[in-house]
């Protein structure tokens, strides 16, 4: 994790209870199931914050309501809210969200990661960086950034 915390005392919220997903009742294990908001949220809810030992859900950086999915158009948008307006980790958090979804979703999906409007001092710059394929690819070639992303995506057993 990072030393010199930007937000030394974040508010920590209780995690929502996980809801069971219903299996298709027709018995066809090869049937295509639509991807929905809950499935996307389940993929990203346990990503760890780069500065704190809490998940993005526990810090309310992401919420289920901030996930939009259009399965027919293969489109996903995740809007996240940094804990402080001047959060220097906003780009890393967005990169973690993008990488997790890139690794979890079929490649046909277009993923749009955004900072919630008015929640960050450099919102436009962060949004541009997170949704530029070349910038994302360059960031993932940096071994230090990739290690930080992998650490945030590592499963926690708490």
Phi, psi and omega in degrees: 000179188263143175266162182069066187297137175287316179237090187294331183231074181287155174282130180249128182254160177285141177289147174286150177292140178288136178262140179290141177268140180278131176282149178298138187269356180278353176080359180275102182290346180261001180295143178280124178255135178293146176271133183237179183303316181296320180296317178297314180300319178298327178293323190253349188296331184264006176299133182277145174292140181294339183258337189231160179276028181246158177279163177297330176293316182296331179268000183058032172286325173234149176224160179300323180293342182271009179251127176241135181225134170235096185295324180296322179267001181054052184231134177229134173234130175241125177250124181243156183238107177300156183288336176224151185297331182254029183300119179281351181264003183302318180293320178295317179300313178298321178295320177299316178299313181298312182297316179301316181288325176299322181281339187258332186259155172301151186294346180289345183280134169266126182250128180242119179250130183224150169274139180301137181306130178080005184261356181216143183298325181242048184308310183298317180294318180295314179300317180297315181296319184288340184247015177257114185304318182293319179293320178296315179299317179296318179298321183283348174277345178280115184298327179292316178295318180297321176298319180294318178297313180298324178295320179291330182271348181299140180295143174251146184249031181266000000 
